Amino acid sequence: MSFSIVVLLGMAASQVAGGEVEVLKDLEYVQRDGVALKLDLYRPTPRPVEPVPIVVWVHGGGWLNGSKNKCPAVWLAESGDYAVASVDYRLASEAPWPAQMEDCREAVRWLRQHAAEYGLDSEHFGVWGSSAGGHLVALMGTLEVPANETISSRVQAVCDWFGPSDLLTMPPNVISETRTRAQVEKSNGAVLLGAAVMDIPERAKSASALHQVSAGDAPFLIMHGDADPGVPLEQSVKLHEKLVAAGVPSSLDEVKQTVRAFFDRHLHPAK
């Protein structure tokens, strides 16, 4: 099985032919401990007459780095019939799990609450993320939404780029011939969860999409490279297989056109 992600990772908005995009920078969606968390909203211009579906980009960086800047999903907004939001969330060095998931969900709620103001289709929200961002969006598509939320954080489509799906089996979290317990205790996963992952298996499962899959989950598009040095391809293969077994629409694929076709299918149902 071979997948190519080089073109996708190298894509920049300036390289993609398309329409004009209006950028609304640094929109505050929530405050955590007095710190404002912000998102950038990209909208097609001229503004479409009808509300447009939105795809929320969640950045990677091992839960310890990265930001909403340089969003690689902008080309969807340039197509003229999507909006794109790129969100910042609390990093693991600032707040332990599940802070990152809470922030991503809050961003969806804020966007849904303000959908009419920004010309968004509140019924059609997609999420897309890479690496640690892929981990987060996969959980947004598989975890049950909080029972007490008054504005839904549920999403209708998930595009997961090479996200870890099972923290228990990620190599940095497993003692091996090349990795000591001391190293495992300092892994990014350990920082995220607050302890060596292998020592808290139930907590690790609760933060792993592979263990949260159930019938009725949002449709998935999973993309991965077979030579990924950070996240083994097996992480995506197992997630895909479990989604399919649960009857959830899922495909494991590679090209840009597939991303667009996937969101069209699940966020533009009338097309």
Secondary structure, 3 states (H helix, E strand, C coil): CCCCCHHHHHCCHHHCCCCEEEEEEEEEEEEECCEEEEEEEEEEECCCCCCEEEEEEECCCCCCCCCCCCCCCHHHHHCCCCEEEEECCCCCCCCCCCHHHHHHHHHHHHHHHCHHHHCEEEEEEEEEEECHHHHHHHHHHHCCCCCCCCCCCCCCEEEEECCCCCHHHCHHHCCECCECHHHHCCCHHHHHHCCCHHHCHHHHHHCCHHHCCCCCCCCEEEECCCCCCCCCHHHHHHHHHHHHHCCCCEEEECCHHHHHHHHHHHHCCCC
